[in-house]
Each structure stands twice: as structure tokens, then as C-alpha cells.
């Protein structure tokens, strides 16, 4: 192996290490900035050493402000005033009322965020799988079974219509003619 060839290999190797180190520095800085600040101000997306894909459907992006656009849970809009209220003749000290308001909202928000952080993704995964299973059963089991029953019952319907037409229709027609001859007179 020649000296020039070894130098080229070493240069390529050092360039590779340098790129990895820069990528590591960018990832570390991005993670730090994400934890403690705005990710967008740190680095543009095209400079990242990895690709960021949007998991949401591009045609139907998530509305991060209105997270209940179909008003599925209007009964859960609970404010401090909806839960606690002091009538005019029974007021607590102002600082107690103000701090109760702050504690109520802080406790409600912190607990909700903690529970959703801990369980939200797994529960969403469960419900996604549940509705996927329902869709699967409807598409692959129930709809073909209904079509099968429709085909099979079509034969039974023709058979039943033939029985009714041959046996019951003449009997009903005869009874109709018999009862049509009755005349009622009032005296």
C-alpha cells in the first residue's frame, strides 16, 4: 500500500469522524434546546443529520388550538367557578379565595398533564387498535356475512313467496269473496 493511498484513507476516515461529531453536536444542541427552549430557533430542519417526518396526515393537519372541534366533551369544560362558589353572605378571606383559585387550576392542569404524559399515548394506541379491530371485523367478517345471508335469504324469500302465492293467496282470495257478499242492514 502506498503512502498517498494511506493518506487518502485517513483523510476520508477523519472527515467521516468529523461529520459524525458535528451530527452529534447538532443532535445534542437540538435536544437541549427542545428541553429548555424553542427548537425552531436553533437550527433549520434541512441542516439536521436526520429526517423529521410529520406523523399527522398532511391533508388533515392537527389543530393544536382547538383540540375538540366536534364538541365531543362539552361536559368536561370545568372551571373553578363551576365547582366552587361562595354565596354573598359566606365569603372567605380574599387571599384564601385567590390562592384556592390558583391551587385548583394548577392542580387540575398539572394532574391532567401528568396523567396524559404517563398514560395518554398508550390509551390512544389502545383506542386506535380497538377501532382498527372494529373496522377489520366489519370489513372482513360482518359485511361478507351480511352479503352471504342476503344471497341465501334471497332463495328462501323466493321459496316463501311461492308458498304464499300457491297456498295462502287462493285461500285469502276465497275468504275475501265470501266476506264481500255479506250485507249489513240497519232497521
C-alpha positions as CSV (number, residue, x, y, z in Angstrom):
1,X,0.0,0.0,0.0
2,X,1.4,3.4,-0.9
3,X,1.8,6.4,1.3
4,X,-0.6,8.5,-0.8
5,X,-3.3,5.9,-0.6
6,X,-3.0,5.7,3.2
7,X,-3.2,9.5,3.5
8,X,-6.4,9.5,1.4
9,X,-8.0,6.7,3.5
10,X,-7.0,8.6,6.7
11,X,-8.5,11.8,5.3
12,X,-11.7,10.1,4.5
13,X,-11.8,8.5,7.9
14,X,-11.2,11.8,9.7
15,X,-13.8,13.5,7.5
16,X,-16.2,10.8,8.5
17,X,-15.4,11.2,12.2
18,X,-15.7,15.0,11.9
19,X,-19.2,14.6,10.2
20,X,-20.3,12.2,13.0
21,X,-19.1,14.7,15.7
22,X,-20.9,17.6,14.0
23,X,-24.0,15.5,13.8
24,X,-23.7,14.5,17.4
25,X,-23.2,18.2,18.4
26,X,-26.3,19.2,16.4
27,X,-28.4,16.4,18.0
28,X,-27.2,17.3,21.5
29,X,-27.9,21.0,20.9
30,X,-31.3,20.2,19.4
31,X,-32.2,18.1,22.4
32,X,-31.0,20.7,24.9
33,X,-32.9,23.5,23.0
34,X,-36.0,21.3,22.8
35,X,-35.9,20.6,26.5
36,X,-35.3,24.2,27.5
37,X,-36.5,26.4,24.6
38,X,-37.7,26.7,21.1
39,X,-36.5,24.0,18.7
40,X,-37.2,26.1,15.6
41,X,-34.8,28.9,16.6
42,X,-31.9,26.6,17.0
43,X,-31.4,25.1,13.6
44,X,-33.2,24.8,10.3
45,X,-34.7,21.4,9.5
46,X,-32.7,20.9,6.4
47,X,-29.4,21.1,8.4
48,X,-30.3,18.3,10.7
49,X,-28.4,15.0,10.2
50,X,-31.7,13.0,10.4
51,X,-35.1,13.4,8.8
52,X,-38.1,14.7,10.7
53,X,-41.4,13.3,9.4
54,X,-44.8,14.6,10.3
55,X,-46.9,11.7,11.6
56,X,-50.1,13.7,11.1
57,X,-51.8,13.4,7.7
58,X,-50.6,16.3,5.5
59,X,-54.0,16.8,4.1
60,X,-55.7,17.0,7.6
61,X,-53.2,18.6,10.0
62,X,-53.8,18.7,13.7
63,X,-55.4,21.8,15.1
64,X,-53.3,22.4,18.1
65,X,-55.5,25.2,19.4
66,X,-59.0,23.6,19.1
67,X,-58.4,20.0,20.1
68,X,-62.2,19.2,20.4
69,X,-63.5,20.6,17.1
70,X,-66.6,18.3,17.1
71,X,-67.5,19.2,20.7
72,X,-67.2,15.6,21.9
73,X,-66.7,16.6,25.5
74,X,-68.5,19.9,26.3
75,X,-69.5,18.5,29.7
76,X,-65.8,18.4,30.7
77,X,-65.3,22.2,30.5
78,X,-64.9,22.6,34.2
79,X,-63.7,25.9,35.6
80,X,-63.2,26.9,39.2
81,X,-66.5,28.9,39.2
82,X,-68.3,25.7,38.1
83,X,-67.1,23.7,41.1
84,X,-66.7,26.2,43.9
85,X,-68.8,29.2,44.8
86,X,-69.3,31.3,47.9
87,X,-72.7,32.9,48.4
88,X,-72.9,36.6,49.2
89,X,-73.2,36.1,53.0
90,X,-70.4,33.5,53.3
91,X,-67.1,34.8,52.0
92,X,-63.6,33.5,52.9
93,X,-60.6,35.8,53.2
94,X,-59.6,37.2,49.8
95,X,-56.2,35.7,49.8
96,X,-57.7,32.2,50.6
97,X,-60.2,32.6,47.7
98,X,-57.4,33.8,45.2
99,X,-55.0,31.1,46.3
100,X,-57.7,28.4,46.2
101,X,-58.4,29.5,42.6
102,X,-54.7,29.2,41.7
103,X,-54.3,25.9,43.5
104,X,-57.4,24.5,41.8
105,X,-56.3,25.4,38.3
106,X,-52.7,24.3,39.0
107,X,-53.7,21.0,40.5
108,X,-56.2,20.3,37.7
109,X,-53.7,21.2,34.9
110,X,-50.7,19.5,36.5
111,X,-52.6,16.3,37.3
112,X,-54.2,16.2,33.8
113,X,-50.8,16.8,32.1
114,X,-49.1,14.2,34.3
115,X,-51.7,11.6,33.6
116,X,-51.8,12.3,29.9
117,X,-48.0,12.2,29.7
118,X,-48.0,8.9,31.6
119,X,-50.9,7.2,30.0
120,X,-52.2,9.2,27.0
121,X,-50.1,7.7,24.3
122,X,-50.8,4.1,25.5
123,X,-54.5,4.8,25.8
124,X,-54.6,6.4,22.4
125,X,-52.7,3.4,21.0
126,X,-55.3,1.1,22.6
127,X,-58.3,3.0,21.2
128,X,-56.6,3.2,17.8
129,X,-56.2,-0.6,17.9
130,X,-59.8,-1.1,19.1
131,X,-61.3,0.9,16.3
132,X,-58.9,-0.8,13.8
133,X,-60.2,-4.2,15.1
134,X,-63.8,-2.9,14.7
135,X,-63.1,-1.8,11.2
136,X,-61.4,-5.1,10.4
137,X,-64.3,-7.1,11.7
138,X,-66.8,-5.0,9.7
139,X,-64.8,-5.1,6.5
140,X,-63.6,-8.7,6.6
141,X,-66.3,-10.5,8.7
142,X,-69.7,-8.7,9.1
143,X,-70.1,-7.3,5.6
144,X,-69.3,-10.5,3.8
145,X,-71.5,-12.4,6.3
146,X,-74.4,-10.0,5.5
147,X,-73.8,-10.4,1.8
148,X,-73.8,-14.2,2.2
149,X,-77.0,-14.0,4.3
150,X,-78.6,-11.7,1.6
151,X,-77.8,-14.3,-1.1
152,X,-79.0,-17.3,1.0
153,X,-82.1,-15.5,2.2
154,X,-82.9,-14.5,-1.4
155,X,-83.5,-18.1,-2.2
156,X,-85.6,-18.5,1.0
157,X,-87.6,-15.4,0.0
158,X,-88.4,-16.8,-3.4
159,X,-89.4,-20.1,-1.8
160,X,-91.6,-18.3,0.8
161,X,-93.2,-16.1,-2.0
162,X,-94.0,-19.3,-4.0
163,X,-95.6,-20.9,-0.9
164,X,-97.7,-17.8,-0.1
165,X,-98.7,-17.4,-3.8
166,X,-99.7,-21.0,-4.2
167,X,-101.3,-21.8,-0.9
168,X,-102.2,-18.8,1.0
169,X,-103.2,-16.4,-1.8
170,X,-106.1,-18.5,-3.1
171,X,-107.4,-19.0,0.5
172,X,-107.3,-15.3,1.2
173,X,-108.9,-14.5,-2.1
174,X,-111.7,-17.0,-1.3
175,X,-112.3,-15.5,2.1
176,X,-112.3,-12.1,0.6
177,X,-115.0,-13.1,-1.9
178,X,-117.0,-14.9,0.8
179,X,-117.0,-11.9,3.1
180,X,-117.6,-9.4,0.3
181,X,-121.1,-10.9,-0.2
182,X,-122.2,-10.1,3.4
183,X,-124.5,-7.2,3.5
184,X,-125.3,-5.4,6.7
185,X,-128.6,-3.6,7.0
186,X,-129.8,-1.4,9.8
187,X,-133.5,-1.5,10.8
